[in-house]
Amino acid sequence: MSYSSADQSSVDKSMRSVFVGNIPYRATEENLRDIFGDVGQIMSLKLVYDRETGRPRGFGFIEYKDQQTALKAIQNLNGFEIGGRVLRVDNASTQKSRPDMRSRNEYD
């Protein structure tokens, strides 16, 4: 099977990205940058908001410069408590097949 450079770039990005779930609704991007930035340089951070209400959905994605830093974030921050909630941190590519992600895409 042959992959185009766009496909490869997408695969590379997903390996450098982490899914962050169970984020307290009051948490800001700045809060998350402070916590996750301690692991390594953040390339991008995206919190997911409900399109109709504008309220946070309680999850987001963080992209690091390389896969090793993403793995370090998973190891060090999965189970980290913020605002009385325990974060769930996992590789972003494992989250794409979850039903919640598929239903989110219906609104894109």
C-alpha positions as CSV (number, residue, x, y, z in Angstrom):
1,M,0.0,0.0,0.0
2,S,1.3,3.4,-0.9
3,Y,0.8,6.5,1.2
4,S,0.8,10.1,-0.1
5,S,2.8,12.7,1.7
6,A,-0.5,14.1,3.1
7,D,-1.4,10.7,4.5
8,Q,2.1,10.3,6.0
9,S,1.9,13.8,7.5
10,S,-1.5,12.9,9.1
11,V,-0.1,9.7,10.5
12,D,3.0,11.6,11.9
13,K,0.8,14.2,13.5
14,S,-1.5,11.7,15.2
15,M,1.6,10.0,16.6
16,R,2.8,13.3,18.1
17,S,-0.7,14.2,19.4
18,V,-2.4,13.3,22.7
19,F,-6.1,13.2,23.5
20,V,-7.0,14.8,26.8
21,G,-10.3,13.8,28.4
22,N,-12.2,14.6,31.6
23,I,-11.0,18.3,31.5
24,P,-12.8,20.4,34.0
25,Y,-15.2,22.8,32.2
26,R,-13.5,25.8,33.9
27,A,-10.0,24.9,32.7
28,T,-8.6,27.3,30.1
29,E,-6.1,26.7,27.3
30,E,-3.6,28.6,29.4
31,N,-4.1,26.1,32.3
32,L,-3.5,23.2,30.0
33,R,-0.5,24.8,28.3
34,D,1.1,25.3,31.8
35,I,0.6,21.7,32.7
36,F,1.3,20.0,29.4
37,G,4.1,22.4,28.5
38,D,6.2,21.1,31.4
39,V,6.5,17.9,29.4
40,G,7.8,19.5,26.2
41,Q,7.1,22.1,23.5
42,I,3.5,22.2,22.5
43,M,2.9,22.7,18.7
44,S,-0.8,23.1,19.0
45,L,-3.6,22.8,21.5
46,K,-7.3,22.5,20.7
47,L,-10.1,22.3,23.2
48,V,-13.4,21.0,21.8
49,Y,-16.5,23.1,22.2
50,D,-20.2,22.4,21.6
51,R,-21.2,24.1,18.4
52,E,-24.7,25.0,19.5
53,T,-24.0,26.2,23.1
54,G,-20.3,27.2,22.9
55,R,-19.6,25.3,26.1
56,P,-16.6,23.1,26.5
57,R,-17.1,19.4,25.8
58,G,-14.5,18.4,28.4
59,F,-11.8,17.1,26.0
60,G,-9.2,18.3,23.6
61,F,-6.0,17.5,21.7
62,I,-2.4,18.6,22.2
63,E,0.2,18.2,19.5
64,Y,3.9,18.0,20.5
65,K,7.0,18.3,18.3
66,D,7.7,14.5,18.3
67,Q,6.3,11.2,19.3
68,Q,8.6,10.7,22.3
69,T,7.3,13.9,23.9
70,A,3.7,12.8,23.3
71,L,4.5,9.4,25.0
72,K,6.1,11.2,27.9
73,A,2.9,13.3,28.3
74,I,0.8,10.2,28.4
75,Q,3.0,8.5,30.9
76,N,3.4,11.5,33.2
77,L,-0.1,13.2,33.0
78,N,-2.6,10.4,32.6
79,G,-4.3,10.5,36.0
80,F,-3.2,14.0,36.8
81,E,-5.8,15.9,38.8
82,I,-6.9,19.3,37.9
83,G,-9.9,21.2,39.3
84,G,-11.1,18.0,41.2
85,R,-11.1,15.9,38.0
86,V,-8.6,13.2,37.0
87,L,-7.4,13.7,33.4
88,R,-7.4,10.9,30.9
89,V,-4.5,11.2,28.5
90,D,-4.0,8.8,25.6
91,N,-2.6,8.7,22.1
92,A,-4.9,10.8,19.8
93,S,-4.9,8.1,17.1
94,T,-6.6,5.6,19.4
95,Q,-9.4,8.1,20.0
96,K,-10.4,8.6,16.4
97,S,-12.4,5.4,16.2
98,R,-14.5,6.1,19.3
99,P,-18.2,6.8,18.7
100,D,-18.0,10.2,20.4
101,M,-15.4,11.3,17.8
102,R,-17.5,10.0,14.9
103,S,-20.6,11.8,16.1
104,R,-18.5,15.0,16.5
105,N,-17.5,14.8,12.9
106,E,-21.1,14.8,11.8
107,Y,-21.3,18.5,12.8
108,D,-18.0,19.5,11.1
